[in-house]
Amino acid sequence: MIRALGWVLRRDLLLAFRRRGDVVNALVFFVIVVSLFPLGVGPEANQLRGMAPGVLWVAALLACMLSLARLYAPDHQDGTLEQMLLAGEPLVVLVMGKVLAHWLMSGLPLVLIAPLLGLQFDLPGDALVVLCVSLLIGTPVLSLIGAVGAALTLGVRGSGVLVALLVLPLYVPVLIFGAGSVVAVAAGTGPEAHLLLLGGFLALALVLAPWATAAALRIAME
């Protein structure tokens, strides 16, 4: 199973590097959306610090969603997904490999660049650290939930819109506690409770999302 996981991970990362435009588009979208708010709101430091957590987290959420429609569609079109279903390895393991590759190419770059963008909002150092930690915990949850939505809408016309309608309600708790952890630092109450809840969401998603995704893929391929 470890070999199968590594094979899917290497394959998807190689394909992602060949289609670098998808990765760059999500990153550029994140940078542009976050950078436009300070320009539109103005240089008032207190106002920028107050809106920074919500802006950064909403932009990261939307950037992660950009590539969900293509998570399984290319494999579905060229027959690779059908071969995965017929393979002897558990489909859950293969799904985990694809989700991990998706997070490495869409979620991890956002985590790395978020502190630089946070400086535009005059966030202090401790808030930037909590922002990175919350994104590091929360973005894998976005990829896991998004994988379920992408599997449910596989092969459906207008799947991009349907994925958004399916996953956005499930993203709301992650958004609330992710942004709330940064707000808690500014309020002086401590981000630990918010980060622990995010960790609970991650543990729950790691247990349930791969099985739900595998079941949805089997239904979509029937």
MODELLER restraints for C-alpha pairs under 7 A, 6 or more apart:
rsr = mdl.restraints
at = mdl.atoms
rsr.add(forms.Gaussian(group=physical.xy_distance, feature=features.Distance(at['CA:1:A'], at['CA:89:A']), mean=6.49, stdev=0.5))
rsr.add(forms.Gaussian(group=physical.xy_distance, feature=features.Distance(at['CA:1:A'], at['CA:93:A']), mean=6.63, stdev=0.5))
rsr.add(forms.Gaussian(group=physical.xy_distance, feature=features.Distance(at['CA:4:A'], at['CA:89:A']), mean=6.97, stdev=0.5))
rsr.add(forms.Gaussian(group=physical.xy_distance, feature=features.Distance(at['CA:4:A'], at['CA:94:A']), mean=6.67, stdev=0.5))
rsr.add(forms.Gaussian(group=physical.xy_distance, feature=features.Distance(at['CA:5:A'], at['CA:93:A']), mean=5.88, stdev=0.5))
rsr.add(forms.Gaussian(group=physical.xy_distance, feature=features.Distance(at['CA:5:A'], at['CA:94:A']), mean=5.76, stdev=0.5))
rsr.add(forms.Gaussian(group=physical.xy_distance, feature=features.Distance(at['CA:5:A'], at['CA:97:A']), mean=5.01, stdev=0.5))
rsr.add(forms.Gaussian(group=physical.xy_distance, feature=features.Distance(at['CA:6:A'], at['CA:97:A']), mean=6.96, stdev=0.5))
rsr.add(forms.Gaussian(group=physical.xy_distance, feature=features.Distance(at['CA:8:A'], at['CA:94:A']), mean=6.26, stdev=0.5))
rsr.add(forms.Gaussian(group=physical.xy_distance, feature=features.Distance(at['CA:8:A'], at['CA:97:A']), mean=5.33, stdev=0.5))
rsr.add(forms.Gaussian(group=physical.xy_distance, feature=features.Distance(at['CA:8:A'], at['CA:98:A']), mean=6.32, stdev=0.5))
rsr.add(forms.Gaussian(group=physical.xy_distance, feature=features.Distance(at['CA:9:A'], at['CA:97:A']), mean=4.89, stdev=0.5))
rsr.add(forms.Gaussian(group=physical.xy_distance, feature=features.Distance(at['CA:9:A'], at['CA:98:A']), mean=6.13, stdev=0.5))
rsr.add(forms.Gaussian(group=physical.xy_distance, feature=features.Distance(at['CA:9:A'], at['CA:101:A']), mean=5.52, stdev=0.5))
rsr.add(forms.Gaussian(group=physical.xy_distance, feature=features.Distance(at['CA:12:A'], at['CA:98:A']), mean=6.60, stdev=0.5))
rsr.add(forms.Gaussian(group=physical.xy_distance, feature=features.Distance(at['CA:12:A'], at['CA:101:A']), mean=6.09, stdev=0.5))
rsr.add(forms.Gaussian(group=physical.xy_distance, feature=features.Distance(at['CA:13:A'], at['CA:101:A']), mean=5.92, stdev=0.5))
rsr.add(forms.Gaussian(group=physical.xy_distance, feature=features.Distance(at['CA:22:A'], at['CA:67:A']), mean=6.89, stdev=0.5))
rsr.add(forms.Gaussian(group=physical.xy_distance, feature=features.Distance(at['CA:23:A'], at['CA:105:A']), mean=6.23, stdev=0.5))
rsr.add(forms.Gaussian(group=physical.xy_distance, feature=features.Distance(at['CA:23:A'], at['CA:106:A']), mean=6.26, stdev=0.5))
rsr.add(forms.Gaussian(group=physical.xy_distance, feature=features.Distance(at['CA:26:A'], at['CA:63:A']), mean=5.01, stdev=0.5))
rsr.add(forms.Gaussian(group=physical.xy_distance, feature=features.Distance(at['CA:26:A'], at['CA:66:A']), mean=6.41, stdev=0.5))
rsr.add(forms.Gaussian(group=physical.xy_distance, feature=features.Distance(at['CA:26:A'], at['CA:106:A']), mean=6.90, stdev=0.5))
rsr.add(forms.Gaussian(group=physical.xy_distance, feature=features.Distance(at['CA:27:A'], at['CA:110:A']), mean=6.78, stdev=0.5))
rsr.add(forms.Gaussian(group=physical.xy_distance, feature=features.Distance(at['CA:29:A'], at['CA:63:A']), mean=6.45, stdev=0.5))
rsr.add(forms.Gaussian(group=physical.xy_distance, feature=features.Distance(at['CA:30:A'], at['CA:59:A']), mean=5.53, stdev=0.5))
rsr.add(forms.Gaussian(group=physical.xy_distance, feature=features.Distance(at['CA:30:A'], at['CA:60:A']), mean=6.18, stdev=0.5))
rsr.add(forms.Gaussian(group=physical.xy_distance, feature=features.Distance(at['CA:30:A'], at['CA:63:A']), mean=5.80, stdev=0.5))
rsr.add(forms.Gaussian(group=physical.xy_distance, feature=features.Distance(at['CA:33:A'], at['CA:59:A']), mean=6.34, stdev=0.5))
rsr.add(forms.Gaussian(group=physical.xy_distance, feature=features.Distance(at['CA:34:A'], at['CA:55:A']), mean=6.47, stdev=0.5))
rsr.add(forms.Gaussian(group=physical.xy_distance, feature=features.Distance(at['CA:34:A'], at['CA:56:A']), mean=6.21, stdev=0.5))
rsr.add(forms.Gaussian(group=physical.xy_distance, feature=features.Distance(at['CA:34:A'], at['CA:59:A']), mean=6.55, stdev=0.5))
rsr.add(forms.Gaussian(group=physical.xy_distance, feature=features.Distance(at['CA:38:A'], at['CA:48:A']), mean=6.85, stdev=0.5))
rsr.add(forms.Gaussian(group=physical.xy_distance, feature=features.Distance(at['CA:38:A'], at['CA:120:A']), mean=6.96, stdev=0.5))
rsr.add(forms.Gaussian(group=physical.xy_distance, feature=features.Distance(at['CA:38:A'], at['CA:121:A']), mean=6.90, stdev=0.5))
rsr.add(forms.Gaussian(group=physical.xy_distance, feature=features.Distance(at['CA:45:A'], at['CA:121:A']), mean=6.97, stdev=0.5))
rsr.add(forms.Gaussian(group=physical.xy_distance, feature=features.Distance(at['CA:45:A'], at['CA:122:A']), mean=6.38, stdev=0.5))
rsr.add(forms.Gaussian(group=physical.xy_distance, feature=features.Distance(at['CA:48:A'], at['CA:121:A']), mean=4.96, stdev=0.5))
rsr.add(forms.Gaussian(group=physical.xy_distance, feature=features.Distance(at['CA:49:A'], at['CA:121:A']), mean=5.39, stdev=0.5))
rsr.add(forms.Gaussian(group=physical.xy_distance, feature=features.Distance(at['CA:49:A'], at['CA:122:A']), mean=6.06, stdev=0.5))
rsr.add(forms.Gaussian(group=physical.xy_distance, feature=features.Distance(at['CA:49:A'], at['CA:123:A']), mean=5.81, stdev=0.5))
rsr.add(forms.Gaussian(group=physical.xy_distance, feature=features.Distance(at['CA:52:A'], at['CA:121:A']), mean=5.96, stdev=0.5))
rsr.add(forms.Gaussian(group=physical.xy_distance, feature=features.Distance(at['CA:53:A'], at['CA:179:A']), mean=4.85, stdev=0.5))
rsr.add(forms.Gaussian(group=physical.xy_distance, feature=features.Distance(at['CA:53:A'], at['CA:182:A']), mean=5.99, stdev=0.5))
rsr.add(forms.Gaussian(group=physical.xy_distance, feature=features.Distance(at['CA:53:A'], at['CA:183:A']), mean=6.66, stdev=0.5))
rsr.add(forms.Gaussian(group=physical.xy_distance, feature=features.Distance(at['CA:54:A'], at['CA:179:A']), mean=5.51, stdev=0.5))
rsr.add(forms.Gaussian(group=physical.xy_distance, feature=features.Distance(at['CA:57:A'], at['CA:175:A']), mean=6.41, stdev=0.5))
rsr.add(forms.Gaussian(group=physical.xy_distance, feature=features.Distance(at['CA:57:A'], at['CA:179:A']), mean=6.16, stdev=0.5))
rsr.add(forms.Gaussian(group=physical.xy_distance, feature=features.Distance(at['CA:60:A'], at['CA:110:A']), mean=6.66, stdev=0.5))
rsr.add(forms.Gaussian(group=physical.xy_distance, feature=features.Distance(at['CA:64:A'], at['CA:106:A']), mean=5.86, stdev=0.5))
rsr.add(forms.Gaussian(group=physical.xy_distance, feature=features.Distance(at['CA:64:A'], at['CA:107:A']), mean=6.38, stdev=0.5))
rsr.add(forms.Gaussian(group=physical.xy_distance, feature=features.Distance(at['CA:68:A'], at['CA:146:A']), mean=6.30, stdev=0.5))
rsr.add(forms.Gaussian(group=physical.xy_distance, feature=features.Distance(at['CA:68:A'], at['CA:147:A']), mean=7.00, stdev=0.5))
rsr.add(forms.Gaussian(group=physical.xy_distance, feature=features.Distance(at['CA:68:A'], at['CA:150:A']), mean=6.04, stdev=0.5))
rsr.add(forms.Gaussian(group=physical.xy_distance, feature=features.Distance(at['CA:69:A'], at['CA:150:A']), mean=5.94, stdev=0.5))
rsr.add(forms.Gaussian(group=physical.xy_distance, feature=features.Distance(at['CA:69:A'], at['CA:159:A']), mean=6.57, stdev=0.5))
rsr.add(forms.Gaussian(group=physical.xy_distance, feature=features.Distance(at['CA:69:A'], at['CA:160:A']), mean=5.33, stdev=0.5))
rsr.add(forms.Gaussian(group=physical.xy_distance, feature=features.Distance(at['CA:71:A'], at['CA:150:A']), mean=6.82, stdev=0.5))
rsr.add(forms.Gaussian(group=physical.xy_distance, feature=features.Distance(at['CA:73:A'], at['CA:154:A']), mean=6.65, stdev=0.5))
rsr.add(forms.Gaussian(group=physical.xy_distance, feature=features.Distance(at['CA:75:A'], at['CA:81:A']), mean=5.00, stdev=0.5))
rsr.add(forms.Gaussian(group=physical.xy_distance, feature=features.Distance(at['CA:85:A'], at['CA:91:A']), mean=6.44, stdev=0.5))
rsr.add(forms.Gaussian(group=physical.xy_distance, feature=features.Distance(at['CA:91:A'], at['CA:214:A']), mean=5.98, stdev=0.5))
rsr.add(forms.Gaussian(group=physical.xy_distance, feature=features.Distance(at['CA:92:A'], at['CA:210:A']), mean=5.47, stdev=0.5))
rsr.add(forms.Gaussian(group=physical.xy_distance, feature=features.Distance(at['CA:92:A'], at['CA:211:A']), mean=5.93, stdev=0.5))
rsr.add(forms.Gaussian(group=physical.xy_distance, feature=features.Distance(at['CA:92:A'], at['CA:214:A']), mean=5.73, stdev=0.5))
rsr.add(forms.Gaussian(group=physical.xy_distance, feature=features.Distance(at['CA:95:A'], at['CA:210:A']), mean=6.19, stdev=0.5))
rsr.add(forms.Gaussian(group=physical.xy_distance, feature=features.Distance(at['CA:95:A'], at['CA:214:A']), mean=6.81, stdev=0.5))
rsr.add(forms.Gaussian(group=physical.xy_distance, feature=features.Distance(at['CA:96:A'], at['CA:210:A']), mean=6.34, stdev=0.5))
rsr.add(forms.Gaussian(group=physical.xy_distance, feature=features.Distance(at['CA:99:A'], at['CA:143:A']), mean=6.27, stdev=0.5))
rsr.add(forms.Gaussian(group=physical.xy_distance, feature=features.Distance(at['CA:99:A'], at['CA:144:A']), mean=6.37, stdev=0.5))
rsr.add(forms.Gaussian(group=physical.xy_distance, feature=features.Distance(at['CA:99:A'], at['CA:147:A']), mean=6.76, stdev=0.5))
rsr.add(forms.Gaussian(group=physical.xy_distance, feature=features.Distance(at['CA:102:A'], at['CA:143:A']), mean=6.90, stdev=0.5))
rsr.add(forms.Gaussian(group=physical.xy_distance, feature=features.Distance(at['CA:103:A'], at['CA:140:A']), mean=6.10, stdev=0.5))
rsr.add(forms.Gaussian(group=physical.xy_distance, feature=features.Distance(at['CA:103:A'], at['CA:143:A']), mean=6.04, stdev=0.5))
rsr.add(forms.Gaussian(group=physical.xy_distance, feature=features.Distance(at['CA:107:A'], at['CA:139:A']), mean=5.57, stdev=0.5))
rsr.add(forms.Gaussian(group=physical.xy_distance, feature=features.Distance(at['CA:111:A'], at['CA:132:A']), mean=5.70, stdev=0.5))
rsr.add(forms.Gaussian(group=physical.xy_distance, feature=features.Distance(at['CA:111:A'], at['CA:135:A']), mean=5.79, stdev=0.5))
rsr.add(forms.Gaussian(group=physical.xy_distance, feature=features.Distance(at['CA:111:A'], at['CA:136:A']), mean=6.14, stdev=0.5))
rsr.add(forms.Gaussian(group=physical.xy_distance, feature=features.Distance(at['CA:114:A'], at['CA:132:A']), mean=6.86, stdev=0.5))
rsr.add(forms.Gaussian(group=physical.xy_distance, feature=features.Distance(at['CA:115:A'], at['CA:128:A']), mean=5.60, stdev=0.5))
rsr.add(forms.Gaussian(group=physical.xy_distance, feature=features.Distance(at['CA:115:A'], at['CA:132:A']), mean=6.94, stdev=0.5))
rsr.add(forms.Gaussian(group=physical.xy_distance, feature=features.Distance(at['CA:118:A'], at['CA:128:A']), mean=6.66, stdev=0.5))
rsr.add(forms.Gaussian(group=physical.xy_distance, feature=features.Distance(at['CA:127:A'], at['CA:182:A']), mean=5.66, stdev=0.5))
rsr.add(forms.Gaussian(group=physical.xy_distance, feature=features.Distance(at['CA:127:A'], at['CA:185:A']), mean=5.99, stdev=0.5))
rsr.add(forms.Gaussian(group=physical.xy_distance, feature=features.Distance(at['CA:130:A'], at['CA:181:A']), mean=6.93, stdev=0.5))
rsr.add(forms.Gaussian(group=physical.xy_distance, feature=features.Distance(at['CA:130:A'], at['CA:182:A']), mean=5.99, stdev=0.5))
rsr.add(forms.Gaussian(group=physical.xy_distance, feature=features.Distance(at['CA:131:A'], at['CA:182:A']), mean=5.86, stdev=0.5))
rsr.add(forms.Gaussian(group=physical.xy_distance, feature=features.Distance(at['CA:134:A'], at['CA:178:A']), mean=5.42, stdev=0.5))
rsr.add(forms.Gaussian(group=physical.xy_distance, feature=features.Distance(at['CA:134:A'], at['CA:195:A']), mean=6.36, stdev=0.5))
rsr.add(forms.Gaussian(group=physical.xy_distance, feature=features.Distance(at['CA:137:A'], at['CA:198:A']), mean=6.46, stdev=0.5))
rsr.add(forms.Gaussian(group=physical.xy_distance, feature=features.Distance(at['CA:137:A'], at['CA:199:A']), mean=6.37, stdev=0.5))
rsr.add(forms.Gaussian(group=physical.xy_distance, feature=features.Distance(at['CA:137:A'], at['CA:202:A']), mean=6.91, stdev=0.5))
rsr.add(forms.Gaussian(group=physical.xy_distance, feature=features.Distance(at['CA:138:A'], at['CA:174:A']), mean=6.35, stdev=0.5))
rsr.add(forms.Gaussian(group=physical.xy_distance, feature=features.Distance(at['CA:138:A'], at['CA:178:A']), mean=6.75, stdev=0.5))
rsr.add(forms.Gaussian(group=physical.xy_distance, feature=features.Distance(at['CA:138:A'], at['CA:198:A']), mean=6.21, stdev=0.5))
rsr.add(forms.Gaussian(group=physical.xy_distance, feature=features.Distance(at['CA:141:A'], at['CA:201:A']), mean=6.98, stdev=0.5))
rsr.add(forms.Gaussian(group=physical.xy_distance, feature=features.Distance(at['CA:141:A'], at['CA:202:A']), mean=5.36, stdev=0.5))
rsr.add(forms.Gaussian(group=physical.xy_distance, feature=features.Distance(at['CA:141:A'], at['CA:205:A']), mean=6.22, stdev=0.5))
rsr.add(forms.Gaussian(group=physical.xy_distance, feature=features.Distance(at['CA:142:A'], at['CA:171:A']), mean=6.72, stdev=0.5))
rsr.add(forms.Gaussian(group=physical.xy_distance, feature=features.Distance(at['CA:144:A'], at['CA:205:A']), mean=6.35, stdev=0.5))
rsr.add(forms.Gaussian(group=physical.xy_distance, feature=features.Distance(at['CA:144:A'], at['CA:209:A']), mean=5.85, stdev=0.5))
rsr.add(forms.Gaussian(group=physical.xy_distance, feature=features.Distance(at['CA:145:A'], at['CA:167:A']), mean=6.63, stdev=0.5))
rsr.add(forms.Gaussian(group=physical.xy_distance, feature=features.Distance(at['CA:145:A'], at['CA:209:A']), mean=6.32, stdev=0.5))
rsr.add(forms.Gaussian(group=physical.xy_distance, feature=features.Distance(at['CA:146:A'], at['CA:167:A']), mean=6.11, stdev=0.5))
rsr.add(forms.Gaussian(group=physical.xy_distance, feature=features.Distance(at['CA:147:A'], at['CA:213:A']), mean=6.38, stdev=0.5))
rsr.add(forms.Gaussian(group=physical.xy_distance, feature=features.Distance(at['CA:148:A'], at['CA:209:A']), mean=6.41, stdev=0.5))
rsr.add(forms.Gaussian(group=physical.xy_distance, feature=features.Distance(at['CA:148:A'], at['CA:212:A']), mean=6.36, stdev=0.5))
rsr.add(forms.Gaussian(group=physical.xy_distance, feature=features.Distance(at['CA:148:A'], at['CA:213:A']), mean=4.58, stdev=0.5))
rsr.add(forms.Gaussian(group=physical.xy_distance, feature=features.Distance(at['CA:149:A'], at['CA:163:A']), mean=5.25, stdev=0.5))
rsr.add(forms.Gaussian(group=physical.xy_distance, feature=features.Distance(at['CA:149:A'], at['CA:166:A']), mean=6.05, stdev=0.5))
rsr.add(forms.Gaussian(group=physical.xy_distance, feature=features.Distance(at['CA:149:A'], at['CA:167:A']), mean=6.07, stdev=0.5))
rsr.add(forms.Gaussian(group=physical.xy_distance, feature=features.Distance(at['CA:150:A'], at['CA:163:A']), mean=5.96, stdev=0.5))
rsr.add(forms.Gaussian(group=physical.xy_distance, feature=features.Distance(at['CA:151:A'], at['CA:213:A']), mean=5.94, stdev=0.5))
rsr.add(forms.Gaussian(group=physical.xy_distance, feature=features.Distance(at['CA:151:A'], at['CA:216:A']), mean=5.50, stdev=0.5))
rsr.add(forms.Gaussian(group=physical.xy_distance, feature=features.Distance(at['CA:151:A'], at['CA:217:A']), mean=5.35, stdev=0.5))
rsr.add(forms.Gaussian(group=physical.xy_distance, feature=features.Distance(at['CA:152:A'], at['CA:216:A']), mean=5.35, stdev=0.5))
rsr.add(forms.Gaussian(group=physical.xy_distance, feature=features.Distance(at['CA:152:A'], at['CA:220:A']), mean=6.93, stdev=0.5))
rsr.add(forms.Gaussian(group=physical.xy_distance, feature=features.Distance(at['CA:153:A'], at['CA:159:A']), mean=5.45, stdev=0.5))
rsr.add(forms.Gaussian(group=physical.xy_distance, feature=features.Distance(at['CA:153:A'], at['CA:162:A']), mean=6.78, stdev=0.5))
rsr.add(forms.Gaussian(group=physical.xy_distance, feature=features.Distance(at['CA:153:A'], at['CA:163:A']), mean=6.60, stdev=0.5))
rsr.add(forms.Gaussian(group=physical.xy_distance, feature=features.Distance(at['CA:154:A'], at['CA:220:A']), mean=6.30, stdev=0.5))
rsr.add(forms.Gaussian(group=physical.xy_distance, feature=features.Distance(at['CA:174:A'], at['CA:198:A']), mean=6.58, stdev=0.5))
rsr.add(forms.Gaussian(group=physical.xy_distance, feature=features.Distance(at['CA:177:A'], at['CA:194:A']), mean=5.20, stdev=0.5))
rsr.add(forms.Gaussian(group=physical.xy_distance, feature=features.Distance(at['CA:177:A'], at['CA:198:A']), mean=6.66, stdev=0.5))
rsr.add(forms.Gaussian(group=physical.xy_distance, feature=features.Distance(at['CA:178:A'], at['CA:194:A']), mean=6.90, stdev=0.5))
rsr.add(forms.Gaussian(group=physical.xy_distance, feature=features.Distance(at['CA:180:A'], at['CA:194:A']), mean=6.62, stdev=0.5))
rsr.add(forms.Gaussian(group=physical.xy_distance, feature=features.Distance(at['CA:181:A'], at['CA:191:A']), mean=4.53, stdev=0.5))
rsr.add(forms.Gaussian(group=physical.xy_distance, feature=features.Distance(at['CA:181:A'], at['CA:194:A']), mean=5.19, stdev=0.5))
rsr.add(forms.Gaussian(group=physical.xy_distance, feature=features.Distance(at['CA:181:A'], at['CA:195:A']), mean=6.48, stdev=0.5))
rsr.add(forms.Gaussian(group=physical.xy_distance, feature=features.Distance(at['CA:182:A'], at['CA:191:A']), mean=6.80, stdev=0.5))
rsr.add(forms.Gaussian(group=physical.xy_distance, feature=features.Distance(at['CA:184:A'], at['CA:190:A']), mean=5.46, stdev=0.5))
rsr.add(forms.Gaussian(group=physical.xy_distance, feature=features.Distance(at['CA:184:A'], at['CA:191:A']), mean=5.38, stdev=0.5))
rsr.add(forms.Gaussian(group=physical.xy_distance, feature=features.Distance(at['CA:185:A'], at['CA:191:A']), mean=6.00, stdev=0.5))
